[in-house]
Amino acid sequence: MAGAYVTGVEQINARFAVAGKIIEEQLDKSLDEAAKIIADAARGYAPARTGALKKAIHWEKSRRNPKERIVTPYDKGARHGHLVEYGTMERHQSNGKSVGKMPAHPFMRPAVDSSGWQKKVKDDMRKAVAAT
């Protein structure tokens, strides 16, 4: 019966483990930077009537998934980001008097679409893979 011997498997496995760690660390860093890019762009697109909405825009790591970043226009001082982004229908006071409607002023979607974060993450990951 013929047989074959493969040597160096332990070294290959060790190199894959190191490469995986390097790539994972770079991904984490790139996602942080991408979230910052999106948040900065959203602040640039957000209207600045009082400044509360711009101040509220921030990013954080997801508690559920360490590979997710959340860019949000909400904090204790501003809870109206969705109304600005999408606008409102005609609104009425409890006495029936109309207070009008608010047109949409998108600021989050343009920030995501125009900030170039995808290219940055892709370029960072290519560099990380090439370096391993």
N, C-alpha and C positions, 0 to 999 in steps of 0.2 A: 504494500500500500504506500503510495507516494504521499508526502506531506510537505507542507510549506511552513516556514517560520517567519513571523513578522517581528522585527525588533524596533524599538523606539516608540512603541504605542504610549508608554507613560509620558514621554517627552512631548508627544503630539497633544495628548490630553491636557498636559500642563500648559502648553502654549495656547490652546483653545480657551482654557479657563482664564488665563491672563488677558487674552484678547477680548473675551466677553466682558470682563470687568472694566477694561479701558473703554470699550464701546458704551457700556451702560452708564459709566460716569460722564462721558461726553454727552450722551443723550440727555441726562438729567440737567447738565449745565446748559445745553442748547435750548431745552424747553423753558428753563428759567429766563434765558435771554429773549426767546421768542415771545413769552408772555409780557415781558417788560416792553418790547417793541410795540406790541398790540396796544397795551395800556397807554403808552406815550402817544401813539397815533390817535387813539380814541379821545384823549384829552385835547388833542389838536382839533378834532372834528366837533367836539361837544360845544353847545352854546354856552355862553358865559354870563347869563343874566345876573346871577348872584355869585357864581363861582362854586357853589356847593356841589353841583354835579361833577365838575372837573376834579375837584378835590376828592370826591368819593371814588373815582375810578382807580382801581388797584387790581393786583393779581395775587393769587395764593395757590399753594399746592393743594390738590384734592385730598381730602381725608380718606376717601374710598379707594383711590388708585394713585399710587405714587408717580405714575407716568402721565398724569393729567395735570394741567394747569387751568385755573379758572380766572378769567378776566371779567370783572364785574363792576357795574356803575353804582353799586349799592353799599352803603354803610349807615351808621346811625343818623348822619346828617342829611342824607339824600336817599329817598326811596321812590323817586319818580322817573328813573331812567327809562323804564319801559314806555311810559307815557310820552316822553320826548322822542324816543326812537321810533315808535309806531304811530304817534298822534292819538287823538281821541275823537269819538263821535260827539255830536252836540250833547252838552251836559246841562242839567237843570238843577236849580236849588230846590229845597223841600217845598217851597211855596209855588213851584212851577215856573219860575222865572228862568229864562235861558241865560247861561253864562258863556255860550258859544262853543265852538269846537277848536281843538288845537291841531294844526297840521303836523304831520310827521317831520322830524328833523333827525334822520338817521346819523348816528355817530359811531356805533359799535360795528355794524356791518361794513361800512367803508374802511374802518380801521383794520378789520380782519382781511378784507379783500385787497387793500393797497399797501400794506405794511411790508410785504416781502418776507414774512417770517418763515414761510415754507421753504424758500430757497436757502435761507440761512441754516435751518435745521438740516436740510439735505446736504448742503456743502460741508457743514461740520461733521456729519456722519460719514461722508465720503472720506474726509481727511482722517478721521479716527480709524476707519477700516484700513485705509492705506498705510497707516502708521503701525499697524499690528502685524 
